[in-house]
Structures are given as C-alpha cells and as structure tokens.
Amino acid sequence: MSSRHSAALAVAVTAAVHPNVEGFIMKITRSTTALTASALAAGVLLALGAPLAASAHVSAVPSSTAAGSSSVVTFATSHGCEGSPTTSMAFTIPESIASVSPTITPGWDVAKVAVDLATPIDDGHGNEVTTRTGQIVYTAQTPLEDGFRTTFALSVSLPADAAGETLEFPVLQTCEVGANDWSDSTVEGEDEPASPAPFITVTAATGDEHGHDAAAVVDTHDAAADTTAAAASSDDVLARVLGVGGLAVGAVGIVLAVTARRKQSA
C-alpha cells in the first residue's frame, strides 16, 4: 500500500470515529500547544524562583547549644526588602539571656538597647541587676545592596535551665524602601511561616560550659562562620540544581512547542 493510500485510509478511519476531522485535529494541536506552553512557563518559574527561595531567610548558627554554655550565634542574610538595600538589622534578645556581646562587623555601627528586667537579678557577685540588653542594632554605614551576603555574630550566655527550649531571635530588617519583620514562630510539625524568626534549640548541659579561654572563643567563632558558609553553599547548590532542572523543563517545552507548530503548518 502506498503512503498516499495509507494517509487516505488514516483520514477515513479518523472520520469514521470522529465526523469533524479538521476540528478534531485542531483541538489536539491546541491542546499540545497549551501543554508545551505550560511546561515552558513552569520551567522558567522554577529556574528563576529556586535561587530566590533558597536565600529568603535570616539564618542562625550557634557555636554551642549546651545549657549554661557561652555560645557565638552567627546570623546571616543575603537579600534586601524586595530588592531594596538593607540599612539596619535589629536583633531582639530572648528574655532568658542575661548577657550578650555583639561582634564588630566592618562597615556597620552597632549599639546595645537596654530594657528593664521584670524582676531584678543577682549578678553572682552580690550586685543587683535591674536592666539587660534587650536588642542589638547594627546600622549600615553604606546600605547593603540586595544579593550581597553578610554576617553578624553575637556572643551570648545560654541559660542553665533551658535544656530542650527553643530560643528565638526576632530580627527587624530595615531597608531604604520597606522592611522585613522576621518574627514568626516556627512550630514543629507545621508549615514554615512566611517570615520565620531565626532560632536555636538548647540542648542538655555537657559539664564543660565554663572556663573557656580567649583562644577557645575565637575557635568557636571561626567554626560557626565556617558552618554558616557551608550551609549557604548547600543552599546555593540546591538552588543551582533546581535552576538547571527548571531550564531543562523549559527546553523540553520549547522543543514540543516548535514541533507542534511545524505539524500545524504542515
């Protein structure tokens, strides 16, 4: 049977099954075009959205989580407020943390904000303490452009009776235009909130919470910075993998769209 007869037979069979052959074929073509267009759009959104999702939060990495220990908590951010440069970062300190020392960050001014204690406490040397540092505010000497990463390190004394507790550090990120209020609590077993506050979970005491010398503090700070960098690198790898996957889906969509358009023209 010749190819011409085969084509005629195919049309005849299709006509028998579906009387409106031309309309049937056009419907299939439109469905194929719509499907490929959707695939292309999904691929583009995945490729562009994945890197943004991976860097959307303020992270917190502690050098120690043991109750009663001294810990250097390193916070990292790499974005502004919907593209607007960051001008200040204000970290709210949990009430149970009585002592905090901010690390000097080049290019930023830093200030402690004191708040009154609901109940005065003894400092361990017979002195009554009525205030504590309730907030640490870093102000940029030059606004930090969106897409550039920086870190802020706070040395804190974790409470001795807080094992198993989650300590949140709400952050108010102020930008030239707008602000991000990272203060939503993360609840285990539930979806992550839109603007989660960075937090650490205190673990049981190890019996070696005191007596750290200056060298040990430097070592733990470097370890925290390395861990933060590793976490950021992991996020970047994930973003790239998702981005490549999105581009691949988009490429397949383009091929299918071109093929469908050629068949329609033929």
N, C-alpha and C positions, 0 to 999 in steps of 0.2 A: 504494500500500500504506500502511495507517495505521501510526501509531507503535506502536500496541498489537500489530499483526501483526508489525511489524519486530522488536519486543522478543521476541515469542514465537519467531520464526524464529531469532533470535540464540541464545536459550536452547537451542532444539532442535539447532542446529548444534554448539554447545558440548558438549551432552550426547552427541552422536554421537561427538565427538572424545574427550571425557573423561567417562566414565559418572558419576562423582561430582562433579556440577556445583557443589554447595554447598561441598564440601570443597576443590575446585579454586579457587573464588573466595576462600574464607577464607585459603587458602595464599598467594595473590597479595597479599591485603590485609596479612597478617602480614609478608610479605617487604618490602612497600613501607614499612610502619611501622618495621620494623627498620632499613631503609636510611636513612630520614629521621632516625631517632634517632641512628644512627651519624654522619650528616653533621652533625647539630646538636652532638653531643659533640665531634667533630673541630674544628668551628668555634670552640667555646668554649675548647678547649685551646689552639688556635692563637692566639686573641685574648689569652688570659691568659699564655701561655708565651713569646710572642715578645719582649715588653719585658724579661722576666727574662733570657732568653738573650743579649740584646744588651748587657747590663751585667754579665756574670758574671765578668769577669776584671780583673786589675790590669794596666793598660797602661803602656808606657814610650815616651816620645817624646824623642829626643835633639836638641839644637840643632846638633850636628855629629857626623859619624860617621867623619871622616878620621883615619887612623892618626897618632898623635903630637899630636893636637889637644886643646884643652880643650873639654869639652862639658858642657852642663847637661842632665841627664836628668830629665825630669818624669814622675813616676808618678801615676796617677790611680786612684781607687777610688770606687764609689758604692753599696756594699752591705755588709751585715754578715755574720754567720755564721748563715744560715737565719733571718734576722730579728733576731738579737741584735745590739745596738750594739757598735761597734768600740772597743777600749780601747787597743790599741797596734799599730804596724806596724814590723816589724824587717826591714831590708833587708841582705842578705848581699852584700858587695862581692867581685867576682871577684879571684882572687889576682894577676892580671896588672896590676891597677890599684893603683898605689902611693900615689896621692894622691886624697883625696875631701874635699869641704867641704859639709856639709849646709846648706840654706837654712832659716832660721827660719820656721816655719809658725804663724800665730796660733792660739792655743788648744791648742798641743801643746808638750810639753817634748821636747828632743832630746838624745841622748847618743851619743858615739863609743865603740865597743868595740874595744880594741886586741888584736891577735893577734901571735904570734911569727912571724917570717919563717923559712922553712926554711933559707934561705941569706941572710946579711946582704948588703946592697947599699950602694953609694956614692951619696950624695945629690947628687953633682955638684959638691960644694964640699969634698971631701976628708973628709967625715964618714961614719962607718959607721952605717947604719940597720938595726936589729935587729927592729923591730916595724912594723906597718902597721895601718891602720884596717880591720878585717875585717867590721864591722857597724855600721849606723846604726839607732838605735832611737828612734822617735817614740812618745811616750806622751800620750794624750789627757787634757787637764785635765778635760774633761767628755766622757763616751763619745759617739761619733758615731753617731747613730741610723741604722738601716738605711734606704736610699733617699736619703741625702744624700751629695753628691759633694764630695770634697776632693782636693788635690794635694800632692805632696811633691817638692821639687827638690834634686837632688844635683849638685854641680859636680865633675867627675872629669877626670883626665888619661888619655886613651886611650893605650895602649902603642904605641910607634912601629913595632913589628914584628908588629902584629896584623891587618894588612890581610887581609880575607877571613874572619876568625874571627867567631864568634858569642859575645858576652859575655852570660851570664845573670846576673840579679839575683834570686835566690830571695827570696821575701817570706813571712814568717810573720805572718799577721793574727790577732791575739788579740781575742776578744770577751768580753762579760760571761758568755756561755754558749757554750762551744765555741771552735774556731779553724779557720782555713783555711790550709793549708800550700801556697803557690803555688811549687812547686819542681820540677815535672816538666819534663823537657827536651822541646822541640819538635823533631821530626825531619822534615826536608824530604821531602815525598812520602808521609808517613804521616798518619793522622788526628790531629787535635789532642788532646793528653792532657786528662784531666779537670781537672787543676789545673796549667796551664802557668805556668812561671816567666817573668816579663817579660824581654825580651832586646833587644839591639841588635846589628846586624851592622856590623863595622868595614870601612870602605872604604879605598881607596888614599890615601896622603898627597897633599896638594894643593900643598905647598911654602909654605903660609901658615898653618902651625899655631901659630906663636908670635907674641909681640908684641901680643896683644890688650890694649886698654886697658879701663878700668872701664866706659866707655860701651858698648863692644862687648859686654862680658859682660851688661850689662843688656838690650841689644837682643836678644841670642840667647836670654836667659831669657824675655823677652816673646814672642819668636817661638815658642819651644817651648810656652809656655802657650796661645798662640793656636791652634797646630796641634793641641794636645790638646783644646781646646774644640771645634775643627772636627770632630775625629774623634768626640768624644762626640755632637755634633749629628748627624753622619751616622748613628751607631748609633741615635739617637733617631728619626730619620726612618724608618730601616728598620724599627724596632720598630713605629712607628705604621702603616706600610704593611701589614705583616704582620698587625697587630691588626685593621685595617679589613677586610682580606681574610678574616680568621677570622670577624669579625662578619657579613660578607656571606654566607659559607657557612652560618653558624648561622641567619641569617634565612631563607635558601632552605630549610633543613631544617625550620624551623618551619612554613613555608607548605605544604610537601609533607606534613608530618605532619597538619596541620589538614585538608587536602584529603582525605587517605586516611581520616581518622576520619569526615568527613562522608559519604564514599561508603559506608563500613562501616555507618553509622547508617541511610542510605537503603536 
